[in-house]
Amino acid sequence: MAIISRSDFKNMNVEQLNEKMSDLKKELMKINTQISTGTIPENPGRVKEVKKTIARIITVISIKKQQKTDEKKTAKPVEKTKEATKKQ
């Protein structure tokens, strides 16, 4: 089962996604520390799940940033008024 559902990804902004990603990285660090010390983690399958979720968050962030830049590029330029052209 996914840590974050697809609908939650769509509803979160970039700041919230970055916050969630940092939390997941901390969790992954704890799990990796348990593995390196030789203890068995509570849920060994959680490692794969956390890694995939971090990758999904990175993908969603890059998509959202790309959409913002595309919106800026497609925005209509402001037309100069006759008064503004006369002053130049």
Contacts in CASP RR format, 6 or more apart in sequence:
PFRMAT RR
TARGET T0000
AUTHOR 0000-0000-0000
METHOD contacts of the structure
MODEL  1
MAIISRSDFKNMNVEQLNEKMSDLKKELMKINTQISTGTIPENPGRVKEV
KKTIARIITVISIKKQQKTDEKKTAKPVEKTKEATKKQ
1 49 0 8 1.000
2 49 0 8 1.000
2 53 0 8 1.000
3 24 0 8 1.000
3 49 0 8 1.000
3 50 0 8 1.000
3 53 0 8 1.000
4 20 0 8 1.000
4 53 0 8 1.000
4 56 0 8 1.000
4 57 0 8 1.000
9 17 0 8 1.000
9 56 0 8 1.000
9 57 0 8 1.000
9 60 0 8 1.000
12 20 0 8 1.000
13 64 0 8 1.000
14 61 0 8 1.000
14 64 0 8 1.000
14 65 0 8 1.000
17 57 0 8 1.000
17 60 0 8 1.000
17 61 0 8 1.000
17 64 0 8 1.000
18 61 0 8 1.000
20 57 0 8 1.000
21 54 0 8 1.000
21 57 0 8 1.000
21 58 0 8 1.000
21 61 0 8 1.000
24 50 0 8 1.000
24 53 0 8 1.000
24 54 0 8 1.000
24 57 0 8 1.000
25 54 0 8 1.000
27 46 0 8 1.000
27 50 0 8 1.000
28 47 0 8 1.000
28 50 0 8 1.000
28 51 0 8 1.000
28 54 0 8 1.000
31 41 0 8 1.000
31 46 0 8 1.000
31 47 0 8 1.000
31 50 0 8 1.000
32 47 0 8 1.000
34 40 0 8 1.000
34 41 0 8 1.000
35 41 0 8 1.000
35 47 0 8 1.000
41 47 0 8 1.000
END
